[in-house]
């Protein structure tokens, strides 16, 4: 053994003895983990993943035969990130799942501090009620359940209705700030006519001397797809097509101009047929739901790049700082949501638009 090697062994033994001595005091040396705590760039444990709706739908429908909506409270199949098994997480800060409700069922009323969003994937005629107002669900509708608001779901539809649930459950769990409460009745009393929130706040105007009813969350809790899609189509014809996003719009809180909820942003984009997007990456991992059209999502780079061939009702997740490139065979419409408002509020959000 050389003198240098012997010296290194002595130093290592001395340090290990030191670490053993401070461990009972619940102390640890920062220098042993600094490189992992402060990395040169994001290194998420999450992986890109894809869920084919045609493949999972039979299992979702079968769940309706083995448990009722009332017994399950929320009959949902969680879209679980393969790298985070058992954590009910699609990214480290977000939860996603597909919820099923059948004709005549009621998912009972409750409330919780976690903010929730719904994006209708299949069927029409079910409803969500939020703090005394009901909204009927149509495919492509974006619906919000603000934090700590009573909400229940029901269905007068002739067939199954499925929607994507997005919640900030992992984030709230990390902050140890979760509370929940069940309502004394299965359904909440309706105190306002359907469409009240949209009429009151959805015309780019707001009542004078009236605080937003849901605090920092949008006073509009239902954004109809027909309106949102029309905005995309108008922009497609009136403006330039972005080389990375196609035509992409963010849903906004009309009271603040910010995101619909304090913790989650939501987007809708249109990719014209034949679109070949350029790659980009962002620090907010995003969950995508395909509304219309067929195309390909390329996630990652080099040998690790994955190719997801998507069709209507498919879903996929793009982790933080992994490049994404979108191609469209048809006119495609994609919904997505992420934790961007939290990152922006902490001055952490970053985007890099890459060359081809």
Backbone torsions as a table, in degrees:
resi	resn	phi	psi	omega
1	UNK	NA	130.3	-180.0
2	UNK	-73.1	162.7	179.0
3	UNK	-61.6	-38.4	-179.3
4	UNK	-65.8	-43.5	179.4
5	UNK	-65.2	-40.1	179.0
6	UNK	-64.6	-37.4	179.1
7	UNK	-66.3	-42.1	179.1
8	UNK	-63.7	-39.6	179.2
9	UNK	-64.5	-38.3	179.5
10	UNK	-66.1	-44.3	178.5
11	UNK	-62.1	-43.6	-179.8
12	UNK	-62.4	-44.3	179.8
13	UNK	-63.2	-40.5	179.6
14	UNK	-64.2	-41.0	-179.9
15	UNK	-67.9	-40.7	-180.0
16	UNK	-63.4	-37.2	177.0
17	UNK	-65.2	-39.4	178.0
18	UNK	-63.8	-44.4	-179.9
19	UNK	-63.1	-38.6	178.8
20	UNK	-65.5	-33.0	-178.5
21	UNK	-72.1	-34.3	-176.4
22	UNK	-90.1	-14.2	-177.0
23	UNK	-60.6	-41.9	178.3
24	UNK	-62.7	-18.2	178.3
25	UNK	-90.7	7.0	-179.2
26	UNK	59.4	46.9	175.7
27	UNK	-121.0	150.6	176.0
28	UNK	-145.3	149.9	-177.8
29	UNK	-80.5	121.3	179.9
30	UNK	-59.7	-36.6	-173.2
31	UNK	-64.3	-16.7	178.4
32	UNK	-81.3	-14.9	-176.8
33	UNK	-134.5	6.8	-176.7
34	UNK	-58.3	-40.0	-177.7
35	UNK	-62.8	-31.0	179.0
36	UNK	-83.5	-32.2	-179.1
37	UNK	-75.4	-33.1	-178.7
38	UNK	-124.9	75.7	-175.4
39	UNK	-76.1	159.0	178.3
40	UNK	-66.9	-23.0	174.6
41	UNK	-157.5	163.9	-177.9
42	UNK	-55.7	139.4	178.3
43	UNK	-136.3	76.7	-174.8
44	UNK	-72.1	144.9	173.0
45	UNK	-76.9	-12.9	-178.3
46	UNK	-70.9	155.2	176.3
47	UNK	-123.7	157.8	174.0
48	UNK	-67.8	144.2	-179.7
49	UNK	-148.9	156.5	-175.2
50	UNK	-135.3	138.3	177.9
51	UNK	-124.6	112.0	176.1
52	UNK	-77.3	122.7	-178.1
53	UNK	-64.6	-38.1	178.9
54	UNK	-61.0	-34.3	-178.9
55	UNK	-76.4	-37.5	-175.6
56	UNK	-91.0	-19.8	-175.2
57	UNK	-56.4	-44.3	179.2
58	UNK	-57.5	-36.9	179.3
59	UNK	-70.8	-37.0	177.3
60	UNK	-64.6	-43.9	178.9
61	UNK	-65.5	-36.8	179.2
62	UNK	-63.9	-33.1	178.8
63	UNK	-59.4	-27.5	178.4
64	UNK	-70.9	-14.3	178.8
65	UNK	-96.3	-13.3	-175.9
66	UNK	-109.5	-14.5	177.9
67	UNK	-154.3	140.4	179.9
68	UNK	-84.2	162.6	177.2
69	UNK	-63.2	-37.1	-179.6
70	UNK	-66.7	-43.1	-179.1
71	UNK	-69.4	-40.3	-179.3
72	UNK	-74.0	-20.7	-170.6
73	UNK	71.8	-55.0	171.5
74	UNK	-137.9	110.3	-177.8
75	UNK	-85.2	98.9	-170.8
76	UNK	-134.9	138.9	165.5
77	UNK	-99.3	118.8	-176.2
78	UNK	-74.9	133.2	171.9
79	UNK	-83.6	95.9	-170.8
80	UNK	-94.6	127.6	176.1
81	UNK	-64.0	128.5	-176.7
82	UNK	-56.8	-25.4	-179.1
83	UNK	-88.1	-4.0	-178.8
84	UNK	-126.9	55.7	-176.0
85	UNK	-63.3	138.1	175.9
86	UNK	79.8	1.5	-176.4
87	UNK	-104.1	1.2	-178.5
88	UNK	50.8	46.0	-176.6
89	UNK	-131.8	135.4	173.8
90	UNK	-96.7	-28.7	165.0
91	UNK	-133.6	-179.5	-178.1
92	UNK	-68.9	-17.0	-178.1
93	UNK	-116.7	-9.5	-171.9
94	UNK	-125.6	150.2	174.1
95	UNK	-114.8	143.7	173.9
96	UNK	-142.2	144.5	178.2
97	UNK	-160.0	163.0	176.7
98	UNK	-108.9	121.6	-176.2
99	UNK	-104.0	137.9	-179.8
100	UNK	-116.2	133.8	170.6
101	UNK	-132.3	138.7	-175.5
102	UNK	-107.5	162.3	-177.8
103	UNK	-52.1	131.1	176.2
104	UNK	83.9	-6.3	-177.3
105	UNK	-83.2	160.3	172.8
106	UNK	-133.5	127.1	169.4
107	UNK	-90.4	113.0	-165.1
108	UNK	-62.1	155.2	-175.8
109	UNK	-70.6	136.3	172.1
110	UNK	-156.4	177.7	175.3
111	UNK	-146.2	156.7	-178.6
112	UNK	-156.9	162.5	-178.1
113	UNK	-75.1	-20.8	177.3
114	UNK	-66.3	134.4	173.7
115	UNK	-80.6	146.6	-177.8
116	UNK	-134.0	149.4	170.5
117	UNK	-129.9	152.6	177.4
118	UNK	-126.4	141.6	173.3
119	UNK	-133.2	117.2	-170.3
120	UNK	-74.1	125.4	-174.2
121	UNK	-102.1	-42.0	-175.2
122	UNK	-147.1	139.4	173.8
123	UNK	87.4	165.4	177.4
124	UNK	-147.5	155.0	177.7
125	UNK	108.2	-9.5	170.8
126	UNK	-80.6	172.5	-179.1
127	UNK	-143.4	158.4	166.4
128	UNK	-121.3	135.7	174.8
129	UNK	-112.5	132.1	-178.4
130	UNK	-129.6	118.0	177.1
131	UNK	44.6	50.0	172.1
132	UNK	89.7	5.6	177.7
133	UNK	-130.5	137.8	-177.7
134	UNK	-105.9	144.9	171.8
135	UNK	-130.2	130.5	178.5
136	UNK	-79.9	136.7	-174.4
137	UNK	-88.2	133.7	173.1
138	UNK	-126.0	150.3	179.7
139	UNK	-53.4	132.7	179.1
140	UNK	88.0	-6.2	177.5
141	UNK	-69.1	141.9	176.6
142	UNK	-108.8	121.7	-172.6
143	UNK	-128.7	139.7	-177.2
144	UNK	-113.7	139.3	165.2
145	UNK	-111.8	101.0	-178.1
146	UNK	-62.8	156.0	177.3
147	UNK	-53.7	134.1	174.2
148	UNK	60.3	36.8	172.9
149	UNK	-113.7	140.6	177.0
150	UNK	-65.9	136.5	178.2
151	UNK	-152.7	143.7	173.6
152	UNK	-142.4	163.7	180.0
153	UNK	-126.6	147.5	176.2
154	UNK	-152.3	173.1	-176.7
155	UNK	-145.1	127.8	168.8
156	UNK	-112.2	18.1	-177.6
157	UNK	-74.5	164.0	177.9
158	UNK	-85.2	-17.0	-178.3
159	UNK	-141.7	-172.3	-178.9
160	UNK	-67.9	149.7	173.5
161	UNK	-126.4	133.7	-177.5
162	UNK	-128.1	137.9	173.7
163	UNK	-139.0	156.2	174.8
164	UNK	-82.8	126.0	172.8
165	UNK	-96.9	132.4	171.7
166	UNK	-126.8	125.6	179.9
167	UNK	-135.8	160.8	177.4
168	UNK	-95.0	32.8	-175.9
169	UNK	-53.7	-50.4	-179.3
170	UNK	-62.0	-35.9	179.2
171	UNK	-65.9	-47.3	179.5
172	UNK	-64.4	-37.5	177.0
173	UNK	-63.0	-42.9	178.6
174	UNK	-60.7	-37.0	-178.7
175	UNK	-84.1	-3.3	-177.2
176	UNK	53.5	47.4	-175.2
177	UNK	-125.0	24.4	-176.4
178	UNK	-89.7	129.7	172.6
179	UNK	-132.9	152.2	177.7
180	UNK	-151.5	156.2	-178.4
181	UNK	-152.7	135.0	175.4
182	UNK	-88.6	143.1	178.0
183	UNK	-76.1	154.2	179.8
184	UNK	-71.3	-19.0	178.7
185	UNK	-122.8	156.8	-177.6
186	UNK	-63.6	-42.1	178.7
187	UNK	-116.8	143.1	176.1
188	UNK	-80.7	154.3	177.6
189	UNK	-71.2	138.7	177.9
190	UNK	-89.9	125.6	-176.8
191	UNK	-116.4	-8.0	179.5
192	UNK	-136.4	150.6	179.3
193	UNK	-70.8	151.7	177.7
194	UNK	-61.7	136.6	-178.5
195	UNK	92.4	-2.5	-178.4
196	UNK	-57.8	-47.4	-175.3
197	UNK	-65.3	-38.1	-178.4
198	UNK	-70.3	-40.0	179.0
199	UNK	-67.1	-34.6	-174.6
200	UNK	-79.8	-32.6	-172.8
201	UNK	-126.4	-3.7	-171.2
202	UNK	-98.3	13.5	-178.4
203	UNK	-112.4	27.5	-176.5
204	UNK	59.8	29.8	177.2
205	UNK	-142.0	159.9	179.0
206	UNK	-142.7	146.5	178.1
207	UNK	-60.5	140.5	178.8
208	UNK	-70.9	149.2	174.5
209	UNK	51.4	39.7	178.8
210	UNK	-135.1	121.7	179.1
211	UNK	-71.5	149.0	176.5
212	UNK	-59.5	131.2	-171.7
213	UNK	-67.2	-19.7	-176.6
214	UNK	-117.4	28.6	177.0
215	UNK	64.2	-123.8	-177.2
216	UNK	-79.9	-5.0	178.7
217	UNK	-91.7	151.1	-177.5
218	UNK	-55.1	136.8	174.8
219	UNK	-69.9	-18.2	173.8
220	UNK	-89.4	118.6	-179.7
221	UNK	-103.9	-0.4	177.4
222	UNK	-137.0	120.8	179.3
223	UNK	-112.9	100.3	-175.4
224	UNK	-63.3	138.7	-178.9
225	UNK	-62.9	-36.1	-176.8
226	UNK	-59.7	-36.9	178.3
227	UNK	-72.5	-44.5	-176.6
228	UNK	-65.4	-42.9	-179.3
229	UNK	-66.2	-37.8	178.6
230	UNK	-61.4	-38.1	178.0
231	UNK	-63.8	-40.1	177.8
232	UNK	-62.6	-45.1	-177.9
233	UNK	-63.6	-41.2	178.6
234	UNK	-63.0	-43.0	179.4
235	UNK	-66.9	-34.9	178.5
236	UNK	-59.8	-40.5	-177.2
237	UNK	-83.9	-25.0	-173.8
238	UNK	-98.4	-16.1	-174.1
239	UNK	-134.8	-179.7	-179.9
240	UNK	-76.7	150.7	176.0
241	UNK	-89.1	120.3	-179.6
242	UNK	-67.1	136.6	-174.0
243	UNK	-70.8	-15.9	-179.9
244	UNK	-105.1	-40.8	-171.8
245	UNK	-108.2	-9.9	-170.1
246	UNK	72.8	-122.1	171.9
247	UNK	-115.6	115.4	-174.5
248	UNK	-130.4	130.6	179.6
249	UNK	-122.0	145.9	174.7
250	UNK	-100.4	133.7	170.6
251	UNK	-67.6	139.0	-175.7
252	UNK	-125.9	155.3	171.1
253	UNK	-84.7	112.8	-175.6
254	UNK	-66.1	-18.7	180.0
255	UNK	-78.8	-24.2	-175.5
256	UNK	-126.5	-18.9	-173.4
257	UNK	80.4	-1.6	-179.3
258	UNK	-93.6	-159.7	-179.3
259	UNK	-69.3	157.2	-178.7
260	UNK	-62.0	-32.9	175.8
261	UNK	-127.8	159.6	-178.7
262	UNK	-66.3	-20.1	-173.4
263	UNK	-114.9	-16.5	-176.4
264	UNK	-133.7	133.1	172.2
265	UNK	-101.1	154.0	179.2
266	UNK	-136.3	147.3	-173.2
267	UNK	-139.3	155.1	172.8
268	UNK	-135.5	131.4	-177.7
269	UNK	-136.3	153.1	178.7
270	UNK	-119.4	128.4	175.3
271	UNK	-111.3	115.1	-179.6
272	UNK	-64.3	151.2	177.4
273	UNK	-53.4	133.4	-178.7
274	UNK	87.2	-1.4	-179.6
275	UNK	-62.5	133.7	174.4
276	UNK	-125.4	97.1	-172.4
277	UNK	-75.1	158.8	173.0
278	UNK	-90.3	154.3	-177.5
279	UNK	-78.3	149.3	175.2
280	UNK	-149.7	163.3	174.6
281	UNK	-141.9	150.5	-176.6
282	UNK	-139.9	156.5	-178.5
283	UNK	-77.7	-17.9	177.5
284	UNK	-89.4	112.6	173.3
285	UNK	-62.9	142.4	-172.5
286	UNK	-129.3	146.2	175.1
287	UNK	-106.6	131.2	-177.3
288	UNK	-114.0	141.5	172.9
289	UNK	-125.4	125.4	-177.4
290	UNK	-85.4	123.3	-179.1
291	UNK	-94.1	-50.6	-177.1
292	UNK	-138.5	150.1	169.4
293	UNK	85.7	170.6	-180.0
294	UNK	-125.1	146.4	-180.0
295	UNK	-171.0	-162.1	-178.0
296	UNK	-135.6	134.1	171.6
297	UNK	-107.8	123.8	176.6
298	UNK	-103.3	118.2	-175.5
299	UNK	-120.8	131.6	-178.5
300	UNK	94.1	-169.8	-178.2
301	UNK	-149.9	159.9	178.5
302	UNK	63.2	-143.5	-178.2
303	UNK	-67.5	-21.0	-178.1
304	UNK	-87.9	-2.2	-177.7
305	UNK	-64.6	138.7	178.3
306	UNK	-114.8	147.0	-179.8
307	UNK	-114.6	117.2	178.7
308	UNK	-111.1	111.2	177.7
309	UNK	-88.2	110.7	-170.8
310	UNK	-107.2	157.2	177.8
311	UNK	-140.7	172.2	-179.0
312	UNK	-52.8	136.8	176.8
313	UNK	79.1	0.2	173.8
314	UNK	-75.9	160.7	-179.9
315	UNK	-135.9	148.8	173.9
316	UNK	-151.9	157.6	179.8
317	UNK	-121.4	137.5	177.8
318	UNK	-114.8	111.6	-177.9
319	UNK	-68.2	166.7	179.3
320	UNK	-54.4	131.6	170.5
321	UNK	65.0	18.0	171.8
322	UNK	-96.8	130.1	-178.0
323	UNK	-60.7	143.4	176.9
324	UNK	-128.9	134.6	172.7
325	UNK	-133.6	135.0	-175.4
326	UNK	-116.7	131.4	173.6
327	UNK	-119.2	146.4	-178.7
328	UNK	-125.4	124.2	173.5
329	UNK	-80.9	-39.8	177.0
330	UNK	-115.3	178.8	165.5
331	UNK	-62.6	122.2	-176.9
332	UNK	-116.9	142.8	171.3
333	UNK	-123.2	126.9	-178.9
334	UNK	-124.0	134.3	170.5
335	UNK	-100.0	145.7	175.3
336	UNK	-149.9	157.7	174.3
337	UNK	-144.3	155.8	-176.6
338	UNK	-155.0	179.5	179.1
339	UNK	-95.9	25.5	-174.3
340	UNK	-54.1	-39.6	-178.9
341	UNK	-58.4	-36.4	178.9
342	UNK	-67.4	-45.3	-179.9
343	UNK	-64.7	-40.8	179.8
344	UNK	-65.1	-40.5	-179.8
345	UNK	-64.7	-28.4	178.9
346	UNK	-95.6	8.6	-179.0
347	UNK	56.9	38.5	-178.6
348	UNK	-109.3	-20.3	-172.5
349	UNK	-67.2	136.4	-179.6
350	UNK	-144.9	145.3	178.4
351	UNK	-132.4	144.8	174.7
352	UNK	-134.0	119.1	177.0
353	UNK	-93.3	121.6	-170.6
354	UNK	-98.5	158.4	173.9
355	UNK	-76.5	160.7	179.1
356	UNK	-61.1	NA	NA
